[in-house]
């Protein structure tokens, strides 16, 4: 679901209920589309069509209930604004076409084909679609430029083949639309084979069109791929920046250092009772706790670390194996700094290396004294 729709749903229903609702929505869509497909198959016994139609009506009822609920939760003025928004129009298209088609006398097996419009709801459910829309909007000019090249090649190639081949193959190149159809299938490298130039010059043009097709779609792919990568990096940077500023230890760094570290960090979300590192394993990264809690299995008793703490640095500083097993006690969000980035960052920011070393020594002293890291962190927040 898009970020806005997820936040709205969780605000209205709560995170658990929102998750259940999303599962119900996906299930209704899958069941409904399967039933719609089975209704079009002649091999399916007609006696099962009644049950298939009942299943379709139940799925339609779920989407209708969703539409009514969203309108009811808003004031009349806001409900009208919702109905004319992109999300509202998608919800309306998921409900009204099938009943309307049945009312005007369209056969049931044909009317229920409008259930395929339910797939449009995925554009509001799957986050990738909102990202795709943003990338297309940001890269509109380069994409439009390639589209112009696409149209120029099609029109020129279609006109040339119409002139060269219309006398020999009037049924395939006798009109400009027929030649344009050949140009489209050739440029897109589909090549149905229903129209092949006979003249030498025509085949030369066909070869050029094929090569242009590879270039055009390569450009489109490159633009979209670069756009996705840039947007993904931007979103990761924004999310990591927000998480980094929650870590008191990192908040004391100067802004350029925070920016550099934010680009290096990788976010991971872990469920409770998940082992993060194991004692004796090679140390290849360190972790900062943005949210949640972890338990470090050390003697004389385990230590619990909360938001703002970090672990895994000793193996990197001393170039040794892990000295303890660390497990999450609840759902946690961690920021991972790989060993290569860690050493590069330490080389450019020795003050952080000093702070991490001092914190490791302080934590070791706390372990020997039998105190928990959380107690020490609470007492020494200003020192961190």
Secondary structure as the mmCIF struct_conf table of DSSP 4:
data_model
#
loop_
_struct_conf.conf_type_id
_struct_conf.id
_struct_conf.beg_label_comp_id
_struct_conf.beg_label_asym_id
_struct_conf.beg_label_seq_id
_struct_conf.end_label_comp_id
_struct_conf.end_label_asym_id
_struct_conf.end_label_seq_id
HELX_RH_AL_P HELX_RH_AL_P1 UNK A 3 UNK A 13
HELX_RH_AL_P HELX_RH_AL_P2 UNK A 15 UNK A 39
TURN_TY1_P TURN_TY1_P1 UNK A 40 UNK A 40
TURN_TY1_P TURN_TY1_P2 UNK A 42 UNK A 43
BEND BEND1 UNK A 44 UNK A 44
HELX_RH_3T_P HELX_RH_3T_P1 UNK A 46 UNK A 48
HELX_RH_AL_P HELX_RH_AL_P3 UNK A 49 UNK A 72
TURN_TY1_P TURN_TY1_P3 UNK A 73 UNK A 73
BEND BEND2 UNK A 74 UNK A 74
HELX_RH_AL_P HELX_RH_AL_P4 UNK A 76 UNK A 83
TURN_TY1_P TURN_TY1_P4 UNK A 84 UNK A 84
BEND BEND3 UNK A 85 UNK A 85
HELX_RH_AL_P HELX_RH_AL_P5 UNK A 86 UNK A 93
TURN_TY1_P TURN_TY1_P5 UNK A 94 UNK A 95
HELX_RH_AL_P HELX_RH_AL_P6 UNK A 96 UNK A 103
TURN_TY1_P TURN_TY1_P6 UNK A 104 UNK A 105
HELX_RH_AL_P HELX_RH_AL_P7 UNK A 108 UNK A 111
HELX_RH_3T_P HELX_RH_3T_P2 UNK A 112 UNK A 121
HELX_RH_AL_P HELX_RH_AL_P8 UNK A 122 UNK A 125
BEND BEND4 UNK A 126 UNK A 126
HELX_RH_AL_P HELX_RH_AL_P9 UNK A 127 UNK A 138
TURN_TY1_P TURN_TY1_P7 UNK A 139 UNK A 139
HELX_RH_AL_P HELX_RH_AL_P10 UNK A 140 UNK A 165
TURN_TY1_P TURN_TY1_P8 UNK A 166 UNK A 168
HELX_RH_AL_P HELX_RH_AL_P11 UNK A 170 UNK A 173
BEND BEND5 UNK A 174 UNK A 175
HELX_RH_AL_P HELX_RH_AL_P12 UNK A 176 UNK A 187
TURN_TY1_P TURN_TY1_P9 UNK A 188 UNK A 189
BEND BEND6 UNK A 193 UNK A 194
BEND BEND7 UNK A 199 UNK A 199
HELX_RH_AL_P HELX_RH_AL_P13 UNK A 200 UNK A 244
TURN_TY1_P TURN_TY1_P10 UNK A 245 UNK A 246
HELX_RH_AL_P HELX_RH_AL_P14 UNK A 248 UNK A 251
TURN_TY1_P TURN_TY1_P11 UNK A 252 UNK A 252
BEND BEND8 UNK A 253 UNK A 253
HELX_RH_AL_P HELX_RH_AL_P15 UNK A 255 UNK A 264
STRN STRN1 UNK A 266 UNK A 270
TURN_TY1_P TURN_TY1_P12 UNK A 272 UNK A 273
STRN STRN2 UNK A 275 UNK A 277
TURN_TY1_P TURN_TY1_P13 UNK A 279 UNK A 280
BEND BEND9 UNK A 281 UNK A 281
STRN STRN3 UNK A 282 UNK A 282
STRN STRN4 UNK A 285 UNK A 291
BEND BEND10 UNK A 292 UNK A 292
STRN STRN5 UNK A 294 UNK A 297
BEND BEND11 UNK A 299 UNK A 301
STRN STRN6 UNK A 303 UNK A 305
TURN_TY1_P TURN_TY1_P14 UNK A 307 UNK A 308
STRN STRN7 UNK A 310 UNK A 311
HELX_RH_AL_P HELX_RH_AL_P16 UNK A 313 UNK A 317
TURN_TY1_P TURN_TY1_P15 UNK A 318 UNK A 319
STRN STRN8 UNK A 321 UNK A 321
BEND BEND12 UNK A 323 UNK A 324
STRN STRN9 UNK A 325 UNK A 328
BEND BEND13 UNK A 329 UNK A 330
STRN STRN10 UNK A 332 UNK A 338
HELX_RH_AL_P HELX_RH_AL_P17 UNK A 339 UNK A 348
HELX_RH_AL_P HELX_RH_AL_P18 UNK A 350 UNK A 369
TURN_TY1_P TURN_TY1_P16 UNK A 370 UNK A 370
HELX_RH_AL_P HELX_RH_AL_P19 UNK A 373 UNK A 379
TURN_TY1_P TURN_TY1_P17 UNK A 381 UNK A 383
#
